[in-house]
Amino acid sequence: MTFALLVAVAGCRAGGGTKLASSSSPIVHDRPSQQPLVPNAPVPISEGSIYQPVTLVSADDSAPEEPHAHSAPEILSESTTPAAADVLTAEQVVEQALEVNPDVRSAIATWRAAAQRYPQQVSLDDPMFGVMLGPGSWGSDEFDDAYTIEASQKLPWPGKRQLRGDIAQAEANAAYFDIDEQRLRIAQVARLAFYEYYLAHRRLALLDESAQLLNDFREIAQSRYEVAAVEQQDVLLADLELADVARRRLELTRQEQVARARINTLLLVSPDAPLPPPPALLPTPPVAASAEQLRATALALRPELAAQQARIRAERYAVELACREFYPDVEVVGRYDAFWQEEPLRPMVGMNLNVPLYKQRRWAAVAEARARIAKEQAEYDAQTVEIAFEVERTYRLVQEAASAIGVYQSDILPTARHSIDAARASYLAGRADFLRLVESQRRLLDLEEQYHAAVADYQQRLAELHRTVGESPIVAGSDSN
């Protein structure tokens, strides 16, 4: 009778009640199926989720499976040329950086630690065993030996342990998707470092070509000076330009060393360790998908959103658990009391239970859990809007960079090369002075550096687009170079 009364006055139900009215912002996921989060067991994902179930790895594995196993539209319209064995590629840098990066290892360890909370949360409390003795009765002829043996087991209200496990599962899921977020971030950083390395190499190569061109100009000026066709000033001007090239080489060498040190730091090796050279040219494949497709892909693949959805689920379970706290926990007790003289009275069974009369703190716990749901939902909404903006901004930057490369290839560089050929012919014919020839060479060098900077910028923007969309850091069977 008392037990039924306690149940009747508990006063909170997870499925209804005025004090548990849903917030104005809808929750993004329904409750997932309940499955233990243990090594090699699937992570529970709700029905209708944009995420497919993933496989968790055991504690002795080196890395988790890729969280996003489903397909997504490709960003690049064509695969790139495979790199030679003696040439460094962006994907080689990315792959090795992901293998050794401490942030990724830290995220994996955090997830593994979180995955071990589920069995702790669903486990029953240890049973209790107690003994009481009546010392004065032992060895007495008047009294039998008096003692009491008692065993008890606490049993939470049905559903409490499962809800605690659900919270642990959701938190572990969030930690799991944080791994993928770290991988995407490191992949982008590695690609950006590689393209800085590429640009430094290309500038040094262009400087070598410019020096060779200046040496040719100096030979022409020297030969014309020897026949008194020009003044010695032309030869001196060529020497001055070659000296400036040597000065410029010092600056570019420093940039190449810094870029190499940045890559080596990502790979956890000595900053001055040697690296293979990058490829001489990088392809610039166009973006195949539209901005709308990329936004949809980003909302489906970004691991931050998956992690945030898992946190929302955890808070929803916390609300249900707070409601279950209105119901009592039961402690089942078995006792053998030898203090009773009548042997039929010695065995006893019974139970203890708490009486949840003080409801103010329980209602406060429910309100707190509901407020945390609203907080996590608001953060999810903010992330969704920000991701859509990031995709649009990055997509436009990629398009702009691609257009700039097209202008360089079709108009600027051909015109600059034709201009220097014309200046050389005019100088040989005596119709132009040496200064015009040098200025044409300077202009060509500057424009070629701008072109390769535009190529590197395009690849960096493309790497940012991959990161923004949330694609896998390494795509099997292709090279993003």
Secondary structure, 3 states (H helix, E strand, C coil): CHHHHHHHCCCCECCECHHHCCCCCCCCCCCCCCCCCCCCCECCCCCCCCCCCCECCCCCCCCCCCCCCCCCCCCECCCCCCCCCCCCCHHHHHHHHHHHCHHHHHHHHHHHHHHCHHHHHHCCCCCEEEEEEEHHHCCCCCCCCEEEEEEEEEECCCCHHHHHHHHHHHHHHHHHHHHHHHHHHHHHHHHHHHHHHHHHHHHHHHHHHHHHHHHHHHHHHHHHHHCCCCCHHHHHHHHHHHHHHHHHHHHHHHHHHHHHHHHHHHCCCCCCCCCCCCCCCCCCCCECCCHHHHHHHHHHHCHHHHHHHHHHHHHHHHHHHHHHCCCCCEEEEEEEECCCCCHHHCEEEEEEECCCCCCHHHHHHHHHHHHHHHHHHHHHHHHHHHHHHHHHHHHHHHHHHHHHHHHHHHHHHHHHHHHHHHHHHHHHCCCCCHHHHHHHHHHHHHHHHHHHHHHHHHHHHHHHHHHHHCCCCCCCCCCCC
